[in-house]
Amino acid sequence: MTWNDTFLALFDRCLARYESGDVDFGNYYNPEDLGFLARIGYQPREFFDFVEDFGGGGVPSISTALLIAAVRRDYFHTVQKGIPSAKVLTGEDVPTFGEELEGMAYLPRLLAKGRAKLRGELDPDLMFGCGGDRNYLKNHGDIHPADFLRHLWASGNDDQKITTWIKEQQD
């Protein structure tokens, strides 16, 4: 019942290292930390990306990082039954920035990254919740990234459901 406290404590510890100038996240985690990340379906780099972005400008917030982790954790335990996926979505597999779905540029990329985030399949060089993702969500109804992930999960592979929901957010 206290995984969130462990997440926040680890975030604070990693942030302190980052802000001290240590950007080698490979040294941030002890075996207990790595076990914790595995139990919530997170990769070390994935966690660090949120620390780095927050430390570099305060966005996304720590609470946003926690809410996104909560969605991933829930999916990991509910859908994946705690078994990590062996697949990896690389930068070559992701739609380009300009690809469109229903006239919305960037959405195919965001959908691919979001689904891979849910399944824990993002290549370490990709991040769900990066500046481009946040910009898209902000400009399409000020959608919170965790809310986007939950709606994406509920939509399954039905792109029409998620595009309809996004359009509703803009009204």
Secondary structure, DSSP 8 states (H G I E B T S, - for coil): --HHHHHHHHHHHHHHHHHTT---GGGT--HHHHHHHHHTT--HHHHHHHHHHHHTTS-S-HHHHHHHHHHHHHHHHHTSTT------B-GGGS--TT-EETTEETHHHHHHHHHHHHHT-B-TT--TT-HHHHHHHHHTT---HHHHHHHHHHHTT-HHHHHHHHHHHT-
